[in-house]
Amino acid sequence: MKLTSLKLIITGSLLLTVIGKAEAQKMWDNRPAKAWMTDAYPIGNGRIGGMIFSGINQEHIQFNDNTLWKGDEHDRGAYQAFGNLFIDFDNSGGGDIPADYRRELDMSRSVHTATFTKEGLKYKREYFCSFPDKVMVLRYTTSKRGALSGVVRLTDTRTNTAIANGSSLTFSGKLTNGMQYQATALVKLEGGTLSKQTDDKEGDQLKINKADAITILLSAATDFNNSRTTHWRGEAPSIKTDSILKAANAKTYVALLQRHIADYQRLYGRVHLNLGTTSAATMALPTLQRLINYKKTFDQDLEATIFQYGRYLLISSSRKGGLPANLQGLWNESNNPPWGSDYHTNINIQMNYWPAEPTNLSECAYPYLDHINAIREIRKINTQKEYPGVRGWTLRTESNPMGGESYLWNPPASAWYAQALWEHYAFTKDKTYLKNFAYPILKEISEFWDDHLKHRPDGTLVSPMGWSPEHGPTEDGVTYDQMIVYDLFTNYIESADILGIDKSYRDHVADLKDHLLKPKIGSWGQLQEWETDRDDPKDNHRHVSHLFGLHPGRQISTIKTPELAKAAKVSLLARGDVSTGWSMAWKINFWARLQDGDHAHTIIENFITPVGGNGINYNNGGGIYANLLCAHPPFQIDGNFGYTAGVAEMLLQSQADEIQILPALPKAWNTGSVQGLMARGDFEIADMQWKNGRLSKLVVKSLAGGECRLRTGNALKTMAAGVKKSTAGSDYQYRFNTQRGKTYTFTN
């Protein structure tokens, strides 16, 4: 009898888990999107992407290619909107929104779907962006043959008009910087007829009459090439789009869909997260309503959904061989977007990549790493003009893919960029990458600081005339600068040690590091933002740049530097919890590193504040929109990525030469599980389960071999063979040697 009951409990638990995971990976609405920023759902393949409106009588897809930029090596310019695809349907009726209307984004498959019933007919629309086939795919079907009729329009966001050629529509043009671009939509019908018609303003259009089903393949491209040696130009966009469409057209819709899902799930499916049970009634609500109810209804499933959404957005906007995600990922409807939708170098592009390594999306970091490599030479030229006589390079605050820039110089920017170079090695242990790719860049950026640092008579080294973004005085020894340089030198020294090279210069950098101005604790117990004790306890500025050493750096920790950690906490409390979206996301990470899970969860509660949706404006401050995109405001994608990284930091940390399990678990996540998070040292947490706030199961997979050090909040009864256990205060520590590819299981 007991055994039977246990089986039932396990079966029921598994069933709930499966349902929970399926729902947690979707967001949906019962109305079409009204506004691009707040309502439309994004799809993308790392280069091209679209915002889907899913109107009933008019389909609207605004699309981008992330290489379409004004500007050059000397002018930042701006990221450009590409175009719009419209389908004006003439047989889906008018009037009210159907009661069964549903548009949803399934993040587990990266497929957007819209369904509804109108005048007795069932309509289904499917949308996805394929990375393997490099094309956006749209599919329209109904429950009745011959029921689809309408007009397809393809419009440029500039003055160029579309030209029809058989079953395709194309527009092309050239930006003021000489960049060529082209977009082509290929319309494939099952049944029915397709004919050309012309509009005086928009050019050619394609008329669909009585089709059974419609498939549209959309490709967009520019002649951008990510190399200064070719002057940032390469193959003509027409060659690219024609080749892509020819290959995609040779495949069936089912084949395109299957290839897309298989490729996408290879990345997305690595991590699963369960933060607790959300009621069935709440799970059944549209996502916007769940946002509205969040403050009064416990919804850990929504918190997990937003975590996975960050991973979805990173996969969709940053794939190997392409450009890095910008301020809006790759989605942009304007030719004059906020801040040019640029690469902002004083936290924003860096924050975009915080979740890449820990949430098992290491491949998605390559566009950022490749961009750093691509702009090195032009950055050296410009840096030496600004700082004569220095080696190496750095950047201004605003930049583009070609190294062009604007606004203030941000000297620590390249050193912060260098952190990503090191982190990719720290997580993957790829020594070949470290030697051939990362190390030369780490060294030349270290050389910049070797030349740029100011030597005081007492031997102290300070960054000259620094600025703590984005407020306060400009002076020597700003904490922001000092901490980032400390991080750079630490990473360079460890790289040289691992590779066993450049010992004399390695020792020189170690001496520089030892003489850097150290962080200071001020008169009211705060971590000073400037060398002068001038911090205002009433200052609630959104930037908390002087806490870089706490996160994403590793200079401050509750274990190794408790006094500095305490001072950082004082500063953080003074800044306050509520801020713009990306700032709150950073604060989640800060509180996680301070190992205060409940306070980190308070910031999560502030972050999950509905800013608006379908014309509704709930809050003018930071938060998230109905489509879960982060509001600065306006939309900035770094908050989404920072949130995902913050949740990962609450569950797993590895910056302090050990793996800390559940270091900042809040009471709100009393029972849950996660699979697939990564720790430095190339360790995968294949399974981690906790119950009543205590770790109950841990499975560690060693992908590179080597020693593993674990710290947990409670003792584990069953340990893997060869594990050495020691107790330090209330924490339990475990040390053991691992073999490549082996798993090690601990249970309680």
HELIX and SHEET records of a PDB file:
HELIX    1   1 LYS A    2  ALA A   24  1                                  23    
HELIX    2   2 ARG A  228  THR A  230  5                                   3    
HELIX    3   3 PRO A  237  ASN A  249  1                                  13    
HELIX    4   4 TYR A  253  TYR A  268  1                                  16    
HELIX    5   5 ALA A  280  MET A  283  1                                   4    
HELIX    6   6 THR A  287  ASN A  293  1                                   7    
HELIX    7   7 GLN A  300  SER A  317  1                                  18    
HELIX    8   8 PRO A  338  SER A  341  5                                   4    
HELIX    9   9 ASN A  348  ASN A  352  1                                   5    
HELIX   10  10 SER A  362  ALA A  365  5                                   4    
HELIX   11  11 TYR A  366  ALA A  374  1                                   9    
HELIX   12  12 ARG A  376  GLU A  386  1                                  11    
HELIX   13  13 ALA A  413  THR A  428  1                                  16    
HELIX   14  14 LYS A  431  TYR A  433  1                                   3    
HELIX   15  15 LEU A  434  ALA A  438  3                                   5    
HELIX   16  16 TYR A  439  HIS A  452  1                                  14    
HELIX   17  17 THR A  479  LEU A  499  1                                  21    
HELIX   18  18 LYS A  503  ASP A  514  1                                  12    
HELIX   19  19 SER A  545  LEU A  547  5                                   3    
HELIX   20  20 PRO A  562  ARG A  575  1                                  14    
HELIX   21  21 GLY A  581  ARG A  593  1                                  13    
HELIX   22  22 GLY A  597  PHE A  607  1                                  11    
HELIX   23  23 ASP A  638  LEU A  651  1                                  14    
HELIX   24  24 LYS A  667  TRP A  669  5                                   3    
SHEET    1   A 9 LYS A  26  ASP A  29  0                                        
SHEET    2   A 9 ARG A 102  ASP A 106 -1                                        
SHEET    3   A 9 VAL A 111  LYS A 118 -1                                        
SHEET    4   A 9 LEU A 121  SER A 130 -1                                        
SHEET    5   A 9 VAL A 135  THR A 142 -1                                        
SHEET    6   A 9 ALA A 213  THR A 222 -1                                        
SHEET    7   A 9 GLN A 180  GLU A 190 -1                                        
SHEET    8   A 9 SER A 168  LYS A 174 -1                                        
SHEET    9   A 9 ILE A 163  ASN A 165 -1                                        
SHEET    1   B 7 TYR A  41  GLY A  44  0                                        
SHEET    2   B 7 ILE A  48  ILE A  52 -1                                        
SHEET    3   B 7 GLN A  58  ASP A  65 -1                                        
SHEET    4   B 7 GLY A  83  PHE A  89 -1                                        
SHEET    5   B 7 LEU A 148  ASP A 156 -1                                        
SHEET    6   B 7 GLY A 203  ALA A 211 -1                                        
SHEET    7   B 7 THR A 193  ASP A 199 -1                                        
SHEET    1   C 4 HIS A 272  ASN A 274  0                                        
SHEET    2   C 4 GLY A 672  GLN A 675 -1                                        
SHEET    3   C 4 PHE A 683  LYS A 691 -1                                        
SHEET    4   C 4 LEU A 677  ALA A 679 -1                                        
SHEET    1   D 5 HIS A 272  ASN A 274  0                                        
SHEET    2   D 5 GLY A 672  GLN A 675 -1                                        
SHEET    3   D 5 PHE A 683  LYS A 691 -1                                        
SHEET    4   D 5 ARG A 694  SER A 702 -1                                        
SHEET    5   D 5 THR A 743  THR A 747 -1                                        
SHEET    1   E 3 TYR A 343  HIS A 344  0                                        
SHEET    2   E 3 LEU A 395  SER A 399 -1                                        
SHEET    3   E 3 GLU A 405  ASN A 410 -1                                        
SHEET    1   F 2 LYS A 454  HIS A 455  0                                        
SHEET    2   F 2 LEU A 461  VAL A 462 -1                                        
SHEET    1   G 2 GLY A 466  TRP A 467  0                                        
SHEET    2   G 2 THR A 474  GLU A 475 -1                                        
SHEET    1   H 2 GLY A 612  GLY A 613  0                                        
SHEET    2   H 2 ILE A 616  ASN A 617 -1                                        
SHEET    1   I 2 GLY A 623  ILE A 624  0                                        
SHEET    2   I 2 CYS A 630  ALA A 631 -1                                        
SHEET    1   J 5 LEU A 652  GLN A 653  0                                        
SHEET    2   J 5 ILE A 659  ILE A 661 -1                                        
SHEET    3   J 5 GLY A 706  THR A 712  1                                        
SHEET    4   J 5 ASP A 731  THR A 738 -1                                        
SHEET    5   J 5 LYS A 724  ALA A 728 -1                                        
END                                                                             
